[in-house]
Amino acid sequence: MKTNLLLLVFMLWGFVSRAQTDVNLNIVNLLLFEASGSIDKGINENLSFGGFMGYYYGLPDLSTEDGYNNFFYIGPELKYYVLPQNGLDRFFVSVYAKYSNGEAKAADWDYYGYGALNQPVSKYNKFAFGIGLGSKWVTKSNIIFGFFGGVDRNLVSNYDNQAYLDQEPGDTDNEHFGFKIGAHVGYRFGTNKND
């Protein structure tokens, strides 16, 4: 495990040390319910390739009725910048793949008044493809500000407890669809077009 982590750190350092590489932290979601970040490497003046990863820990539990959904996710992303002005910046559209691994507890909502429902727990693995859009701005000192959003469709959705799927899903869990949204701050390594 330590060898794999060390290898990952060296690969990321090699990726970052090249020209025009953007590293971002999703600040809004960090304050609310998720720790996530991304990295992008410019391929040409309109395209970047990178990846993202994060851990969704959910909103604070106000009641046990809502269930929960905690998961780790990771994936690659290809972005097309429509009219960049300062390197890779301004409006972009993207395609991405996402692998999620987590655990969810069903909500305990009894819509028809038949008494308390059980709340089964299930571990799951999902693989999805999605589309996204967003925008980012880069200052002269290479500080990045931006926002993004995306929706994805699960191609594979494996739950180890099928009883969970018979109940109301916990928190943001959905067997078929997923999303990503946020505002980020980061730093651009390398040079801008105006340097």
C-alpha positions in Angstrom: 0.0 0.0 0.0 2.8 2.5 0.9 4.6 1.6 -2.4 1.4 2.4 -4.4 0.9 5.7 -2.5 4.6 6.7 -3.1 4.2 5.8 -6.8 1.0 7.9 -7.1 2.8 10.9 -5.5 5.7 10.7 -8.0 3.3 10.4 -10.9 1.4 13.4 -9.8 4.6 15.4 -9.2 5.7 14.5 -12.8 2.3 15.6 -14.1 2.4 18.9 -12.2 6.0 19.8 -13.0 5.2 20.2 -16.7 3.9 23.5 -18.3 0.4 24.7 -17.6 -0.9 22.3 -15.1 -3.8 23.4 -12.9 -4.4 21.9 -9.4 -7.8 22.8 -7.8 -9.5 22.2 -4.5 -13.3 22.3 -4.4 -13.8 24.8 -1.6 -17.6 25.2 -1.3 -18.2 21.5 -1.0 -15.4 21.1 1.5 -17.3 23.4 3.8 -20.6 21.5 3.4 -20.3 17.8 2.6 -17.4 16.7 0.5 -13.6 16.8 0.2 -12.5 16.8 -3.5 -9.9 18.1 -5.9 -8.8 18.0 -9.5 -5.8 18.3 -11.7 -5.7 19.3 -15.4 -2.8 19.3 -17.9 -3.1 21.3 -21.1 -2.9 19.2 -24.3 -3.2 22.1 -26.7 -4.7 25.6 -26.6 -8.3 24.3 -26.3 -8.0 20.9 -24.7 -7.0 19.6 -21.2 -6.8 16.2 -19.8 -6.9 15.5 -16.1 -8.5 13.7 -13.2 -10.5 14.3 -10.1 -11.1 12.5 -6.8 -13.0 13.0 -3.6 -14.7 11.7 -0.6 -18.4 12.4 0.0 -19.2 12.3 3.7 -22.6 13.9 3.5 -24.5 16.6 5.4 -24.6 16.4 9.2 -27.2 13.9 10.4 -30.2 15.9 11.7 -32.3 12.7 12.1 -31.8 9.0 11.5 -34.7 9.0 9.0 -32.7 10.3 6.2 -30.2 7.5 6.0 -26.7 8.2 4.7 -24.4 7.8 1.7 -20.6 7.9 2.2 -18.4 7.2 -0.8 -15.0 7.7 -2.5 -14.8 8.5 -6.2 -12.1 9.0 -8.8 -12.0 9.5 -12.5 -10.5 11.0 -15.7 -11.8 14.1 -17.4 -11.3 15.7 -20.9 -12.2 19.4 -21.1 -12.7 21.6 -24.2 -12.3 25.3 -23.6 -14.5 27.2 -26.1 -12.7 30.6 -26.3 -9.7 30.7 -24.0 -7.9 34.0 -23.5 -5.2 33.3 -20.9 -4.1 29.7 -21.5 -6.9 27.2 -20.7 -9.5 29.4 -19.1 -13.1 30.7 -19.4 -16.1 28.5 -20.4 -15.5 24.7 -20.9 -17.5 21.6 -21.6 -16.3 18.2 -20.5 -16.7 14.4 -20.7 -15.7 12.2 -17.8 -15.8 8.7 -16.3 -16.3 8.1 -12.6 -15.8 5.1 -10.4 -17.5 5.3 -7.0 -17.2 3.0 -4.0 -19.2 3.5 -0.9 -21.8 2.5 1.7 -25.4 3.8 2.0 -28.2 3.4 4.5 -31.8 3.6 3.3 -34.0 6.4 4.4 -36.8 5.6 6.9 -39.7 7.4 5.3 -43.2 5.9 5.6 -45.2 7.8 3.0 -48.3 5.7 3.5 -48.4 5.5 7.3 -47.9 1.7 7.6 -45.5 2.0 10.6 -41.7 2.1 10.9 -39.6 0.9 8.0 -36.3 -1.0 8.3 -33.2 0.8 7.1 -31.0 -1.7 5.3 -27.3 -0.8 4.7 -25.5 -1.7 1.5 -22.0 -1.4 0.1 -21.7 -0.5 -3.6 -19.5 0.0 -6.6 -20.5 2.1 -9.6 -19.0 3.1 -12.9 -20.4 6.0 -14.8 -19.9 8.3 -17.8 -20.9 11.9 -17.7 -20.9 15.4 -19.3 -20.1 18.6 -17.5 -19.6 22.3 -18.0 -18.1 25.2 -16.1 -15.8 28.2 -16.2 -12.5 29.2 -14.6 -10.5 32.4 -14.4 -6.7 32.7 -13.9 -5.1 35.7 -12.3 -1.7 37.2 -13.3 -0.3 35.4 -10.2 -1.6 32.0 -11.5 -4.4 31.7 -8.9 -7.5 30.0 -10.3 -11.1 30.6 -9.4 -14.0 28.7 -11.0 -17.2 26.7 -10.9 -18.3 23.5 -12.5 -21.2 21.0 -12.7 -21.9 17.7 -14.3 -24.4 14.8 -14.6 -23.5 11.2 -15.1 -25.2 7.9 -16.0 -24.2 4.8 -14.1 -23.3 2.0 -16.5 -22.5 -0.4 -13.7 -24.2 -0.3 -10.3 -23.4 -3.2 -7.9 -25.1 -3.3 -4.5 -24.2 -6.1 -2.1 -27.6 -5.8 -0.3 -30.6 -6.0 -2.7 -33.0 -5.1 0.2 -31.5 -1.6 0.2 -32.8 -1.0 -3.4 -36.3 -1.8 -2.3 -36.3 1.2 0.1 -35.9 4.9 -0.4 -32.2 5.5 -1.1 -30.1 7.2 1.5 -29.0 10.8 1.2 -27.9 11.5 -2.4 -27.6 7.9 -3.6 -29.2 6.9 -6.9 -28.9 3.6 -8.6 -28.9 5.1 -12.1 -27.6 8.7 -12.0 -25.0 10.8 -10.3 -23.7 14.4 -10.3 -20.8 16.7 -9.4 -21.0 20.3 -8.6 -18.9 22.9 -6.9 -16.7 26.0 -6.9 -13.0 25.7 -6.8 -9.8 27.6 -6.1 -6.4 26.4 -7.3 -3.0 27.2 -8.7 -1.6 27.0 -12.2 1.9 25.6 -12.5 3.8 26.6 -15.6 3.2 29.6 -17.7 0.1 31.6 -18.9 -0.3 32.7 -22.5 0.4 36.3 -21.5 3.7 35.6 -19.7 
